[in-house]
Amino acid sequence: MKSIVHASWPPCPAPFNLAAHVLAAGAATPDRLALAVVRPTGAERWSYARLIAAVRGCGTGLLAEGLQPGDRILLRLGNTPRFPVAYLGALAAGLVPVVTFAAATAAEVSGMVAAVAPRAVLAEAGLALPDPCPPVIDAARLAEWEGLAPCAYEMGAPDRPGYVVFTSGSSGRPTPVLHAHRAIWARGMMHRHWEGLTPADRMLHAGAFNWTYTLGTGLLDPWTLGASALVAGEGVTPEQLPLLARRFDATILAAVPGIYRRMLRAGLPPLPRLRHALSAGERLDPALRAAWQAATGTDLHEALGMSEVSTYLSGAPERPAPMGTAGYPQPGRRVAILDDDLAPVPRGTPGQLAVGAEDPGLALTYPGQQDRFAARLKAGWFLTGDLAQMAEDGAITTLGRGDDLMNAGGFRVAPAEVEGALAALPGLTECAVCAVPTPSGAEIIAALYAGEADPADLAAGAAQLLSPYKCPRHWQRIDHLPRSANGKIDRKALPGLVVL
């Protein structure tokens, strides 16, 4: 059997507006809780009536500034509800919000502005601005705009530009990714086939408002179904999250693997309302998932995605992923593992992971780098850059990015395969591997790890789990792994930390 899954998703209705789609269910239940910003001292609560008024009033306020549908507006906003209000308000009015990291420096933001050419910047005091800078609109005015007459939803083609996010990708530099309004329609595949989300749920997300994982999974998805979104307030620690989940009756918890590790180390109270938890952002260690299951009696469902598509592989309550895999293609996706000739390989054979070019969640382009985006579209596929293999039942195991492959004694080895095996060793809290040259010119695999394990014990354990050429030849304890702004392991920094 070939490594390909054929599926399709109903076409996005037209005319369409992303914000109108997200807020439609809430408009029918205006008094219901839309958002709670939760802290140990209490919560800031927003009803759907207030949220919709704020969003549509924001749209009116932005248009009154002279902006026109299709104009791009750079969002320089912190970790507060202002961010989703401004994001949806811009979309409601037909503007194209450009999402940036709040912690980005002036130099980084200047590079972003050069790439996307926004007409204006909506900015909070204290956040770095670009130089030169487009006209600045004070974000403090959002509170005033909440009382303005609601803007009309700017309806149009689902394929028209909707919003811009940035990804570091394999280049290490922020790359703009332009998505269409239809991207929110594609997220419908995740509601059942990853999140297990229903209108009755209360989703608690551990991330910041201005992170795209929080924006999509923690806010837009619950609001699309008319559910309630709970977001940890500024300063909440991972160790406090279980208590907040219990106090505010969370039924679903979403976070990155590192947050779950810290919660488990601190100990968990009973969570009687929790149905399951979600993980994304980086690879989920099977041992961590098993520990969560043992501690809570609920499962931890992982999703794999990318800025250009969002999540497309996942486990789900109705079909949990086999341990150690990234899950199954979400029903509605067309996914394959391809050889160098772009033909699907037999199941069980490694190859390059690809998503159908017709996927409704696929981005439109990289602004200013259209040729680079087009180069990833080949033979009806969008090439993700990841290596993977598909099991007979369709479950997919990722093997790392193609440009991350290590060469050990002439053999090509995927870091994810080695790290997945090492995760089962006792005494490790986190681990990453890389290839480094020796004085003789040969390359060996080095393992950098945090934890109290003895290197000799780790080497002995690895020898029981991996072929000799895949085993690390150098073990080095460090305080913590280097990570990028979005929490992923910074693989380019690993070799520089190795001391042979």
LUMFI-740074 format. One line per field, with one value per residue (C-alpha): residue number from 1; residue in three letters; x, y, z. Coordinates in steps of 0.001 Angstrom, whole numbers, plus 524288, in hexadecimal, padded with zeros to 5 digits. Each point is the difference from the previous one (the first is absolute). Example, Ala and Ser with C-alpha at 12.3 -4.5 7.8 and 13.67 -1.06 7.14 Angstrom:
// residues 2
logu [1_2]
bamar [ALA_SER]
c1 [8300C_8055A]
c2 [7EE6C_80D70]
c3 [81E78_7FD6C]
This chain:
// residues 500
logu [1_2_3_4_5_6_7_8_9_10_11_12_13_14_15_16_17_18_19_20_21_22_23_24_25_26_27_28_29_30_31_32_33_34_35_36_37_38_39_40_41_42_43_44_45_46_47_48_49_50_51_52_53_54_55_56_57_58_59_60_61_62_63_64_65_66_67_68_69_70_71_72_73_74_75_76_77_78_79_80_81_82_83_84_85_86_87_88_89_90_91_92_93_94_95_96_97_98_99_100_101_102_103_104_105_106_107_108_109_110_111_112_113_114_115_116_117_118_119_120_121_122_123_124_125_126_127_128_129_130_131_132_133_134_135_136_137_138_139_140_141_142_143_144_145_146_147_148_149_150_151_152_153_154_155_156_157_158_159_160_161_162_163_164_165_166_167_168_169_170_171_172_173_174_175_176_177_178_179_180_181_182_183_184_185_186_187_188_189_190_191_192_193_194_195_196_197_198_199_200_201_202_203_204_205_206_207_208_209_210_211_212_213_214_215_216_217_218_219_220_221_222_223_224_225_226_227_228_229_230_231_232_233_234_235_236_237_238_239_240_241_242_243_244_245_246_247_248_249_250_251_252_253_254_255_256_257_258_259_260_261_262_263_264_265_266_267_268_269_270_271_272_273_274_275_276_277_278_279_280_281_282_283_284_285_286_287_288_289_290_291_292_293_294_295_296_297_298_299_300_301_302_303_304_305_306_307_308_309_310_311_312_313_314_315_316_317_318_319_320_321_322_323_324_325_326_327_328_329_330_331_332_333_334_335_336_337_338_339_340_341_342_343_344_345_346_347_348_349_350_351_352_353_354_355_356_357_358_359_360_361_362_363_364_365_366_367_368_369_370_371_372_373_374_375_376_377_378_379_380_381_382_383_384_385_386_387_388_389_390_391_392_393_394_395_396_397_398_399_400_401_402_403_404_405_406_407_408_409_410_411_412_413_414_415_416_417_418_419_420_421_422_423_424_425_426_427_428_429_430_431_432_433_434_435_436_437_438_439_440_441_442_443_444_445_446_447_448_449_450_451_452_453_454_455_456_457_458_459_460_461_462_463_464_465_466_467_468_469_470_471_472_473_474_475_476_477_478_479_480_481_482_483_484_485_486_487_488_489_490_491_492_493_494_495_496_497_498_499_500]
bamar [MET_LYS_SER_ILE_VAL_HIS_ALA_SER_TRP_PRO_PRO_CYS_PRO_ALA_PRO_PHE_ASN_LEU_ALA_ALA_HIS_VAL_LEU_ALA_ALA_GLY_ALA_ALA_THR_PRO_ASP_ARG_LEU_ALA_LEU_ALA_VAL_VAL_ARG_PRO_THR_GLY_ALA_GLU_ARG_TRP_SER_TYR_ALA_ARG_LEU_ILE_ALA_ALA_VAL_ARG_GLY_CYS_GLY_THR_GLY_LEU_LEU_ALA_GLU_GLY_LEU_GLN_PRO_GLY_ASP_ARG_ILE_LEU_LEU_ARG_LEU_GLY_ASN_THR_PRO_ARG_PHE_PRO_VAL_ALA_TYR_LEU_GLY_ALA_LEU_ALA_ALA_GLY_LEU_VAL_PRO_VAL_VAL_THR_PHE_ALA_ALA_ALA_THR_ALA_ALA_GLU_VAL_SER_GLY_MET_VAL_ALA_ALA_VAL_ALA_PRO_ARG_ALA_VAL_LEU_ALA_GLU_ALA_GLY_LEU_ALA_LEU_PRO_ASP_PRO_CYS_PRO_PRO_VAL_ILE_ASP_ALA_ALA_ARG_LEU_ALA_GLU_TRP_GLU_GLY_LEU_ALA_PRO_CYS_ALA_TYR_GLU_MET_GLY_ALA_PRO_ASP_ARG_PRO_GLY_TYR_VAL_VAL_PHE_THR_SER_GLY_SER_SER_GLY_ARG_PRO_THR_PRO_VAL_LEU_HIS_ALA_HIS_ARG_ALA_ILE_TRP_ALA_ARG_GLY_MET_MET_HIS_ARG_HIS_TRP_GLU_GLY_LEU_THR_PRO_ALA_ASP_ARG_MET_LEU_HIS_ALA_GLY_ALA_PHE_ASN_TRP_THR_TYR_THR_LEU_GLY_THR_GLY_LEU_LEU_ASP_PRO_TRP_THR_LEU_GLY_ALA_SER_ALA_LEU_VAL_ALA_GLY_GLU_GLY_VAL_THR_PRO_GLU_GLN_LEU_PRO_LEU_LEU_ALA_ARG_ARG_PHE_ASP_ALA_THR_ILE_LEU_ALA_ALA_VAL_PRO_GLY_ILE_TYR_ARG_ARG_MET_LEU_ARG_ALA_GLY_LEU_PRO_PRO_LEU_PRO_ARG_LEU_ARG_HIS_ALA_LEU_SER_ALA_GLY_GLU_ARG_LEU_ASP_PRO_ALA_LEU_ARG_ALA_ALA_TRP_GLN_ALA_ALA_THR_GLY_THR_ASP_LEU_HIS_GLU_ALA_LEU_GLY_MET_SER_GLU_VAL_SER_THR_TYR_LEU_SER_GLY_ALA_PRO_GLU_ARG_PRO_ALA_PRO_MET_GLY_THR_ALA_GLY_TYR_PRO_GLN_PRO_GLY_ARG_ARG_VAL_ALA_ILE_LEU_ASP_ASP_ASP_LEU_ALA_PRO_VAL_PRO_ARG_GLY_THR_PRO_GLY_GLN_LEU_ALA_VAL_GLY_ALA_GLU_ASP_PRO_GLY_LEU_ALA_LEU_THR_TYR_PRO_GLY_GLN_GLN_ASP_ARG_PHE_ALA_ALA_ARG_LEU_LYS_ALA_GLY_TRP_PHE_LEU_THR_GLY_ASP_LEU_ALA_GLN_MET_ALA_GLU_ASP_GLY_ALA_ILE_THR_THR_LEU_GLY_ARG_GLY_ASP_ASP_LEU_MET_ASN_ALA_GLY_GLY_PHE_ARG_VAL_ALA_PRO_ALA_GLU_VAL_GLU_GLY_ALA_LEU_ALA_ALA_LEU_PRO_GLY_LEU_THR_GLU_CYS_ALA_VAL_CYS_ALA_VAL_PRO_THR_PRO_SER_GLY_ALA_GLU_ILE_ILE_ALA_ALA_LEU_TYR_ALA_GLY_GLU_ALA_ASP_PRO_ALA_ASP_LEU_ALA_ALA_GLY_ALA_ALA_GLN_LEU_LEU_SER_PRO_TYR_LYS_CYS_PRO_ARG_HIS_TRP_GLN_ARG_ILE_ASP_HIS_LEU_PRO_ARG_SER_ALA_ASN_GLY_LYS_ILE_ASP_ARG_LYS_ALA_LEU_PRO_GLY_LEU_VAL_VAL_LEU]
c1 [80000_804F3_80261_7F4DC_7F2F4_7F5CE_7F59C_7F8DF_7F91F_7F369_802F8_80004_7F341_8005E_7FF85_807A1_8067B_808C5_7FB73_7F1AC_801E8_806F0_7F5AB_7F38E_7FD6E_802B1_7F680_7F55A_803CD_803E5_7FFA4_808B1_80E1C_808F3_80CC8_8057B_80DC7_802D9_8095B_800F0_7F99C_7F43C_7FC1A_7FCED_7F3CB_7FACB_7F293_7FDE8_7F82E_80BAD_809BB_7F80B_7FDC8_80E8D_803C7_7F658_8025A_80E7D_7FCF0_7F89A_80B18_80A52_7F81F_7FE2E_80ED7_7FF89_8039F_7F97F_7FC85_80C18_80977_809B2_80110_80B48_7FBC5_809B8_7F806_80326_7FA2B_7F24E_7F268_8033E_8072B_7F4B8_7F6A5_808EA_802CC_7F1A7_7FC30_80965_7FAF8_7F1DD_802AA_80750_80D92_80B8A_805B8_80E81_80313_80D50_80713_7FE4A_80E34_80558_80A90_7FF93_80960_7F78D_7F37D_8067E_80305_7F1E7_7FB07_80909_7FA4B_7F176_7FF00_7F4DD_7F83C_7FFBB_8044E_7F6BA_80934_8002F_8096C_80CD5_800E8_80AB9_7FC24_80644_808F1_7FB1B_7F28A_7F2AC_7F5A0_7FD8B_7F281_7FFE5_7FA75_7FA9C_7F50A_7FAAC_7F8AA_7F947_7FCBC_7F87D_7F4DB_7FFB0_7F592_80357_806B0_7F9DE_8070B_80790_7FBE0_8077B_806CF_804F4_80D26_802BD_80AFF_7FC39_80BAD_80EBF_807ED_80EA0_8077E_80E77_7FF64_80CEC_80635_800A2_7FA7E_7F1D3_7F8E7_7F28B_7F524_7F3A9_7F38B_7F292_7F32B_7FCF7_80AA0_7F61D_7F6D1_80AB9_8017C_7F2F3_807A5_8071E_7F3FE_7FC55_80C2D_809AB_7F9AB_7F3AD_7F9AB_7F173_7F7CF_7FF3E_80EBE_80871_80D71_80B5A_80C04_80D0D_805DA_8001B_7F536_8095B_8050F_7F9CF_7FE18_7F7E6_7F8FC_7FBAE_7FE20_7FD31_7F72D_7FB2A_7FC4C_7F7DB_7F994_7FC99_7F814_7FA96_80816_8075C_80E6C_80823_80D89_80A5C_8028D_80D19_80914_7F8ED_80A08_7FEA4_7FF7E_7F3A6_7F8C7_7FA45_7F9DD_7FA48_7FAFA_7F90A_7FAF7_7FA8F_7FA96_808B3_7FBFA_80B6B_80DD0_80974_80E95_80D70_80712_808FB_7F445_7FABA_80D47_7FFF7_7F204_8031D_80C4B_7F828_7F52D_7F1EA_7F36C_7F41E_7FA54_7F256_7FB24_80BBD_7FCB7_80D49_80BA7_8066E_80E37_80663_80BA6_80A67_8011E_7F8DE_80844_7F899_804D4_7FA01_7F301_8002C_80339_7F4A7_7F6BC_80455_7FED2_7F2D9_7F8E6_7FE70_8073D_80937_7FD87_80AE2_7FEBC_80A56_7FF01_8073E_7FD88_7FCA0_7F535_7FD5F_7FE1F_7FCF1_80480_7FA98_7FAB5_7F248_7F6D5_7F8AD_80CAB_80BCE_80D2E_8086E_80A64_80BD6_7F954_7FB19_7F293_7F7AF_7FCFD_7F3FA_7F418_7FEA0_80EAC_8079C_80D30_80AF9_80DF5_80765_80CBA_80972_7F795_7F3FF_7F94E_7FA14_80924_7FB5D_7FAE1_80AD6_809E7_805A8_7FDFD_7FC62_7F31F_7F6B7_7F27C_7F6C5_801B4_7F128_7FF31_7F6F6_8094C_80BE4_80580_7FF66_80E7D_80BCA_7FE90_80BFF_804DF_7F5DE_80A0B_80450_7F205_7FD6B_80C31_7F979_7F427_802F5_7F769_7F3F3_806DE_8054A_80CEC_800E2_80EAB_7FDC3_803D7_7F645_7FAD0_7F218_7FBD9_7F689_7F4B2_8034E_806B5_80BB9_80CE5_80835_80EA3_80434_80229_80747_80A66_801BA_804CD_80C97_80AD0_805E8_80A2E_7F9FF_7F21A_7F571_7F8EE_7F423_80161_7F1B7_801C7_80B68_7F985_7F373_8074F_8080C_7F3B5_7FD16_80C9E_7FE9B_805F4_7FE07_7F742_8034B_809BF_80468_80A3A_8088A_80B75_80D3D_80D5F_80B0F_80E48_8021C_7F5A6_7F5D3_7F26D_7F9C8_7F2BF_80029_7F4F9_7FD4D_7F700_7FA41_7FDE6_8073A_8032A_80DE6_805D5_8049B_7F24E_7FA5C_809A4_7FCBB_7F176_80157_80748_7F405_7F6F7_8079E_808B2_80E5E_8015B_7F471_80540_8060A_80EAF_80076_7F70C_7FFC4_7F77E_7FB19_7F693_7F605_7FF0D_800E9_7F2CC_7FAB5_7F61A_7F4C4_80564_805C5_80D96_809F0_80728_8099E_804FE_8022D_80D61_805C6_7FCC8_80701_80D34_80750]
c2 [80000_80D8F_80AC3_808C5_803DC_805CB_808BA_80CAE_80A54_80716_80CA6_80C96_80780_80CC9_80B37_7FE17_8076F_7F972_80849_7FE5B_7F144_7FFC4_80842_7FA96_7F5C3_809CB_809B5_7F5FB_7FECF_80DF2_7FE02_7F3FD_80095_80209_802CC_7FF6F_80494_7F780_8023A_7FA9E_80C91_7FF38_80203_80AB5_7FB8B_803AC_7FC0E_7FDA7_80CA6_807B6_7F8E3_8025A_80E47_801EA_7F940_80712_80CF6_7FE11_7FE14_80CD7_806F6_7FAF8_8041F_80D75_80144_7FFF6_7F1C5_7F8DA_7F1A3_7F8D0_808C1_7F91F_8043D_7FBC6_7FB9D_80371_7FB55_7F905_7F49E_8058F_7FE83_80BE1_7F6E4_7F715_80BA7_80788_7F406_7FCCE_80E5D_80214_7F3E2_803D3_80CDF_7F95C_80439_7F689_7FF07_7FCCF_7F849_8024C_7FAE5_809BE_7FE38_802E6_80A61_80C69_7F9E5_7F3CA_807C5_808A8_7F3E2_7FB96_80D42_7FF9A_7F2D0_80334_80EE1_802EA_80C99_801F8_7FA74_7FD8A_800A4_7FF5F_8087B_7F97D_7F6ED_801ED_806F1_7FF49_80A40_805F1_7FE84_800D8_8084A_7FB32_7FE35_7FF90_7F2F9_806B0_804A8_7F225_8024B_80BDD_7F8C1_7F592_809C9_803A9_7FB80_7F283_7FF52_7F811_7F35D_801C9_7F3F7_7FAF5_7F492_7F5CB_80002_80E76_803FA_7FEB4_80139_7FEAA_7F84D_7FE08_7F35C_7FDED_7F379_7FA0E_80D0C_80518_80D17_80434_7FCD9_805F8_7F65C_8058D_7F862_8013D_801F1_7F1B7_7FB83_8006E_7F735_7F5C0_80002_7F90B_7F389_801D7_80207_7F1AA_7F953_805D8_808B1_7F813_80D40_8022C_80C21_7FBA9_8001B_8094E_80031_80477_80410_8020A_8090F_80EA4_806E7_80486_7F256_7F99D_7F306_80715_80824_7F456_7F4DF_807CD_80ABB_7FF07_7F1A4_800DE_80C8D_7F9F9_7F5AB_8093B_7F99D_80719_8039D_800C8_8060C_80082_80E0C_806D7_7FA72_7F30A_7F51B_7F230_7FAEE_80824_7FB26_7F371_807B2_809B2_7F4D9_7FA6F_80D0D_80486_7F2C9_7FE3A_7F46C_800C9_8049C_80466_80284_7FC6A_7F3E7_807D2_8055C_7F24A_7FBB4_80AF5_7FD30_7F1B5_802FC_80915_7F617_8006C_80178_7F82C_805B7_7FA4C_8088F_7FDF9_7F77D_8002F_808A0_804F0_801A6_80712_808A2_7F576_7F13B_7F91C_7F5AC_7F32C_7FF24_80D50_7FBE5_7F384_80787_8094A_7F49C_7F9A0_80C84_804D5_7F480_8081C_7FF93_80A12_801BC_80562_80780_802D6_80C0A_80B6C_80E6F_7FDE2_7F5FC_7FFAF_7F24F_7F4E7_7F3AA_7FCBA_7F66C_80259_7FAFB_7F7F5_7FAAC_80140_7FFC1_7F3EF_80311_8068C_80475_80D6C_7FA4B_7FEC9_8097C_8077A_7FB90_80A1E_800BF_7FA07_7FBC2_7F7A3_7FB82_80236_7FB68_808C9_7FEA7_804C5_7F2C7_7F9F7_7F606_7F2E0_800A0_7FE1D_806D0_80D3B_80B81_80E65_803F8_80797_8061A_8019E_80D21_801A1_7FF67_80B04_80318_801DD_80DC6_80893_8036D_805E9_80EAF_804D9_7F20E_7FA72_7F806_7F948_7FC1D_7FB79_7F770_7F804_7FD52_7F464_7F61F_803F4_7FF55_809BC_7FA8A_801FC_7FDBE_7F53A_7F1C6_7F5C0_7F262_7FAC9_7F377_7F66A_805E2_80DD1_804E7_80891_8008E_80C18_7FE93_80E29_80A3D_7FC50_80A37_7FB09_7F26A_7FBDA_7F861_7F603_7F707_8019A_7FD1C_80A5E_800D1_80834_8072B_7FDA2_7F14D_80017_809C2_7F821_7F3FF_8074A_80604_7F2C6_8001C_8031A_80C59_8088D_80BF6_80420_7FBF0_803CB_7FA5B_80598_7FBFE_80604_7FE43_7F9A1_80446_7F4E8_805C2_7F57A_80376_7FA2F_8018A_80806_80037_80C1D_7FD64_805AF_7F749_7F851_7F3CE_7FADC_80051_7F1E3_7FB85_807C1_7FA1A_7F258_802A3_805B1_7F3CB_7F7F7_8089E_80437_7FA40_802B1_80A65_80785_80056_80CA3_7FF1B_80C16_8032A_80D7B_80547_80E19_80838_8015B_7FE89_80C18_803D5_80995_80AC1_7F692_7F5AD_7F679_7FA42_808AC_7F546_8093E_803B7_7F215_7FD11_80C55_7FB22_7F306_7FEFA_7F3E3]
c3 [80000_7FCA6_80A11_7FBFE_80606_7F6EB_8061A_7FD8B_8081E_7FC47_7F8C4_807B2_7FE07_7F89A_802A6_80C77_80B1E_80A07_80B85_7FC98_7FF9F_80D2F_806DE_7F9F7_80A84_80AD6_7FA0E_80268_80E71_803B0_80EC3_7FFEE_804C7_7F459_80707_80DA5_80307_80BDE_80B4B_80DD4_804BC_7F6FA_7F1D8_7F644_7F8D3_7F28F_7FB16_7F18C_7FF8B_8050E_7F744_7F3B1_80375_8023C_7F348_7F756_806E5_7FD6D_7F19D_7FFE4_806F2_7F697_7F41C_80619_7FFED_7F132_7FDD6_7F4B7_7FDF1_7FB71_80781_808D1_80E2A_808B5_80D9D_80AB5_80B8F_80CA7_80757_80234_7F9FB_7F7AB_7F6CC_7FBBB_7FFD2_7F6D5_7F7B8_7FDE8_7FF1B_7F4CA_7F907_8021A_7F902_7F4EE_8046D_80053_80DCC_800D1_80C52_8066D_80C03_80B11_80403_7F264_7FFAD_7F7F7_7F633_7FED7_7FE72_7F5E1_7F807_80118_7FB6B_7F44A_7FC3C_80131_7FE46_80997_7FED2_80EC6_80D10_80B5A_80B9A_80EB8_80795_8032A_7F44B_7F5F0_7F36A_7F28F_7FA39_7F749_805BE_7F952_806B5_80DDC_805E1_80EDE_80475_80C27_7F72B_7FF12_80CB0_7F9EF_7F379_80782_80110_7F187_7F697_7FAB9_7F2E2_7F537_7FD24_7F366_7F859_7F44F_7F985_809B6_7F8EE_801F2_80948_80E44_80934_800E6_809F4_800B1_8009F_801F1_7F80F_7FC0E_7FC88_80DFC_7FB79_801B1_7F354_7FD75_7FCEF_7F9D3_802D5_7F9EA_8073E_7FCE6_8098D_80B1F_7F83A_7FF17_80EC8_80089_7FD71_80CDD_80873_7FFF1_7FAFB_80994_80A38_8023B_8020B_80268_80307_80E3C_8021A_807D5_7F9A7_80897_7F83D_806B1_7F5A8_7FE13_7F874_7F567_7FCCA_7F41C_80742_80A38_7F5C9_7F7F5_809A8_80C42_7FAA5_7F200_80087_80C87_7FB41_7F2D3_80732_80A51_80ACA_80ACC_7FF2D_80C69_7FEC7_80A8E_803EE_7FFBE_80A5F_801F5_8017D_7FA9F_80DEA_8025A_7F3F9_805D6_80B1D_7F638_7F79A_80BC7_8052C_7F2EC_7FBA7_7F417_7F7C1_7F659_802BD_7F54A_80185_7FADA_8052A_808DA_80775_80259_80540_809EB_80429_8021A_807DE_808D6_80213_7FB6D_807C3_7FBC9_7F36A_7FF88_7F4C7_7F709_7F44C_7F940_7FCF2_7F381_7FC41_7F48D_7FD18_80160_7FFF0_80B25_806D3_8018C_80E19_802F6_7FA2F_807FF_80C6A_7FD84_7FDCE_80CA2_807F4_7FADD_7F9FB_7F397_7F31B_7FA2A_7F170_7F779_7F33C_7F5D9_7F78B_7FA35_7FE27_7F1A9_802B7_80EB0_805A1_7F6B1_8073F_80D5B_80997_8052A_80A91_7F5EA_7FA23_808EF_7F94A_801EC_80A10_7F9F0_7F377_7FBE9_7FD70_7F3E2_7F4F2_80448_7F82A_7F544_7FD49_7F4AF_80537_7FA80_80237_7F345_7F9EF_7F8AF_7F3C1_807AF_7FF6F_80C55_8063B_8054F_80DD8_809E6_7F724_803ED_7F6EC_7FF8C_8062D_7F73A_800D4_7F476_7F94F_7FFEB_80EE7_80490_80B2A_7F759_7FFCE_7F3EF_7FF4A_806B9_7FD94_7F8F4_7FE50_7F6C3_7F86F_80C7E_8032E_7F210_80098_80AB4_7F766_7F74C_7F8FD_807C3_80D22_809E7_804E5_80EAC_80130_80A0F_7FECB_80477_7FDD3_7FFD0_806B6_7F9E8_807D5_7FB3E_80C66_7FCE8_80746_7FD98_7FE45_800B4_7F5A0_7F3C6_802AB_80E04_7FC12_80691_7F952_80930_7FA0A_7F29D_804AB_7FF9E_80D08_803B5_80D16_8035A_7FF0A_80993_8093D_80008_8049D_80A1E_805E4_80624_807FF_80E82_80576_7F3F9_80047_7F208_7F5B1_7F250_7F6EC_7F542_7F787_8032B_7F9BE_80783_7FEFB_7F64B_7F6F9_80248_804E9_80C0E_80652_80C84_809ED_80834_80B5E_80C5F_80BB0_80A5E_7F815_7FF66_7F22E_8011E_8037F_7F4A7_7F670_804CB_7FEE8_7F24F_7FBA1_8037F_7F7E9_7F3FF_7F59D_802D4_7F569_805BB_80DED_8050F_801DF_808A0_80B6D_80619_80AEE_7FE8A_807F0_7F51A_7F147_7F75A_7FA9B_7F609_802EF_7FD7C_80943_7F632_80190_7F925_7F8BF_7F99B_80D8A_804D0_7F9DE_805DF_80DAF_7FE8B_806D6_7FB9D]
